[in-house]
Amino acid sequence: MIAALDTALVKTLTRHGNSLALVLDKPILEMLGIGLDTPLQITTDGHRLIIVPKREPLSEEAFKAALRGVNDEFGDVLKNLAK
């Protein structure tokens, strides 16, 4: 995985038909796990665009399975840290 950016990137918009588009570079898309079909939630705070990949919440079953996996792999370590 690519590390988070330390500095802001400066980008310009690109004409796309009658609209303007922001082109995101592949390393940024990979870092955020965004692909062609990833739905994006776009909001603003009045000064900034905030673009967040919209993810489905983890189901309770999937969460419990992930928790079991962590406990199976790291349970002993976690118990020792708790001491």
Secondary structure by P-SEA (a helix, b strand, c coil): ccccccbbbbbbbbbcccbbbbbbcaaaaaaacccccbbbbbbbcccbbbbbcccccccaaaaaaaaaaaaaacaaaaaaaac
